[in-house]
Every structure is written in structure tokens, then in C-alpha cells.
Amino acid sequence: MDKLDQLLKECEALAFDLNFEVAKKWKADSPDRMIVGYLPIYVPREIMHAAKALPVGIMGAGDRKQIIKGDAYYQSYICHLPRGIIEMALDKNLNDFDGFLFPAICDCVRNLSGMFKLSKKGNFQRYFDYPQNFDPKIGGTFYKQEMEKIIDDMFKVNGVKVTVDAINKAIGLYNINRRLIEAIYKIRQEFPWRLSAVDTYYVLRAGLAIPVEQHNKILQQVIDVISIERGEPMDNIRVVISGSFCEQPPIGMIKSIEMAGCYIVEDDLMLGSRWIQGDIDDTTANPLETLALAYINQSTFSSAYYDVGNPKGKRLVKLAEACNADGVIFCAASFCDPALLDRPEMQKECDAAGLAHINFQFHENTGQFKVIKEQAGTFSDSIKLWA
Ligand code: SF4
């Protein structure tokens, strides 16, 4: 097994460990450490790092857990992710977590935060609202106050006072993290055969379960390997995946799209880790304000994000053009309201720009990919033959 294979194997294990063993071990090393779980998509992980908390992304149970109790908590006509997460909580997978953040992305996540509260999971369960007003004086101030509430929640658990220096240090570490991730995407956009989309996914998702310092080392090692030619170019089309920002598609589905002749050169799978575009200033005297401004001015686009002045459809087309994509695959979780409600508008923008697109839906535990492979294969062939 070569060095990259070894790394990828480690990342895969980290990414899908429903018992969060690395996080638990990290926490056990010091009595003032804690684990704060967060749901998709984005939270400012910097403030948790500054409070000696390990932010751990909870992206659902996927196909690794049978849902029995979770179904009793939710009606049948919603996505799968919240059922899997409540099942994990009831099965004690999340028992070592000290608190939970529920970003305000949809009603399902809002309801899940209530269920965690009622079930008394963790010491705090915070529903984390994003600003809808992009005036820094209004939305920025609001967002800063939301972050202060989380800091207060964490202080009540471990008594660690968050300092300006600690937040700035964390901002610096996450700047490196974002830069390294973008470097991997850049290399893949030029040489997509060097690292598959599935392997890229493992590498990014592993970062949700380990300290950022450790993830930065892994990312650098991956870059060192894929900066040198490896693999063989294929006659594939280039696609952007859009709509998979929350509930995650099964690995078999990502593999099927690739095997059907599509290089996935952009996606929104691990969007939280790529949410802020570019560096955040890590030298200011008021880092909370800096983080709030970064959210207002440097956020990427998503269906779970209110950006009426900067339409998502146009941003999607721009993204596809920037990475020289041949088409877009709209790939949303079944019953995902934010993604599915936005899709028609986004498709209209693709049509206006002459950008080919297809769509399908999935559950995180979908097990059959034949139809998806056929659809993606036909999409790929039609672009190769007639575009
Ligand atoms: S998959 Fe969609 S509907 Fe389900 S929790 Fe996530 S954003 Fe909400």
C-alpha cells in the first residue's frame, strides 16, 4: 500500500466513525477540553477552538445505522438526515459530546434542536441563527451576538475564557485549512484523474472529526502526492454537483457518477469547510466582528443561505464556468426543501447560459445506483457526442 492509499484509508475510517473515537481520545487528554457537535452546514469553528472545544461535524448516519427509533420522531415526508442523527443520539453515539449547535438551515434541523433539548443531550443545545440582513451594522451585530451566546454556553461547561489571541490563532489555523482544501480542488480541476472525487471526499470529511492542526497535516501530505503526475486521464466530461450540502449522498452514488464518465470538478458536499472564501484577517483587536464580517462578505452560496441581492443561480453558473464544467448535476436529498425549492430557478439560469444539466434525488442510505449510473452515463455521452 503506498503512502496516499494509507492516508486515504485513515481518512475514510475517520470520516465514517460513528463513535468519534479520535475526538473522545482528544477530550480525555485534558479536563478542560470538550466536544461540540454541529450539524451541516457552516458554523464558525474558530470560536470553539479558542474555547478549547473540538468542533465535530455530525453529517448523519449514512447507511451505517439501521433507523428504528428515529422514524418514530419524524413524519415520513422529510429527508433522512435528522432521523439518523436522533437515532445516533438515542443509541448513545453522541454521549461524550458536551454541546450541540444546530445551524438555522431548515425546519427539520430546527425541530431536531428541540428534540435534543427535550432529550437533554449535552449541556447545551443551541439553535444557531444566521443574519438575513447583510448590513454589517445590523446583520453583523446580530451575528456577533449569536457567537457570544455560544461562547457563553461553552464557558458554562469548561470555564475557559475566550481571548482575542486565542480566536486570532484559531482564525489563522482555519485560514491554512481553507487554503489547503482549495489547493486540492485547484489541482483536481486541472488534473482530475490524480485524486478521485470519493477520495477527495474522504480527505475533507475526515477533517470534521479531528483537530484542525492534524487535518492540516493530512491535507499537506495529500497535496505533496497529487502535485506529481499520477493516474491516467480519461475521456470524461466535467461536472459540478449541486444540492448535496446537507444530507450526504452515499459513497456508492459518488462512485457511480464518476464511473459513468463524469469528473466531479466542483461540488457542495463538504460545503461547511469551504464556506468562507479566502482568508479572514487574524490580526484584529475584535476577531468576533471580523468573523461576522467574513460571513457577510465572504460566504459562498447555498440554498440554505439568504442572499437575495446575489442570486444563487447566477453564482452557480459562474462557478461552473470558472472550473470549465460541461454541465451541472442537481443532486439533492429526497424531501430537502431548501435544495429542491431553489432548483427550478437554478436550472433556468443554467438554461440561459447554455449549461447542460440533469437532476436526481437520493437518501443517505440509498443502496441502488444502477439508474443513477445510467442517467449520469447518458448525460456524459450526450455531452461528448453533441455539445
Ligand atoms: S437535507 Fe435538506 S431538508 Fe434535510 S435537514 Fe438538511 S437542509 Fe434540511
Boltz pocket constraint, residues with backbone or C-beta under 6 A from the ligand:
constraints:
  - pocket:
      binder: B
      contacts: [[A, 79], [A, 80], [A, 81], [A, 82], [A, 105], [A, 106], [A, 107], [A, 108], [A, 109], [A, 246], [A, 247], [A, 304], [A, 333], [A, 335], [A, 336], [A, 337], [A, 338], [A, 339]]
      max_distance: 6.0
